[in-house]
Amino acid sequence: MKVKYIPENNLVILFLLLFLTGGLYYFWWLARVSDIFGDNPVTNILLVICTLGVWSLYINLKYMQKSEELNRREIKWFMVFFLPISPLIVQHNINERYFPGR
């Protein structure tokens, strides 16, 4: 995983941006997170659009699992119920891994 710059997102600001933009900020966030996890951001965004959001369920679950593994934890089965807020969970795990103590 070669990433030069990993931005820290405030979770409250992330929630507000996702809510106030009607979910459009999700595409910007997905592009940044896809790059962190070594996936192609353009492919992920196009798949989310072409599948009318079904791909976002899969990719969010995958990124929740990868972000838990970053912090040496195992994803639990009940995390599936938290898919609607998965960008917040993934961003929290990224912040926890790359910005400890903040």
Buried (B, 14 or more C-beta within 10 A) or exposed (E): EEEEEBEEBEBEEBBEBBEEEEEEBBBBBBBBBBBBBEBEBEEBBEBBEEEEEEBBBBBBBBBBBBBBEBEEEEBEEEBEEBBEBBBBBBBBBBBBBBEEEE
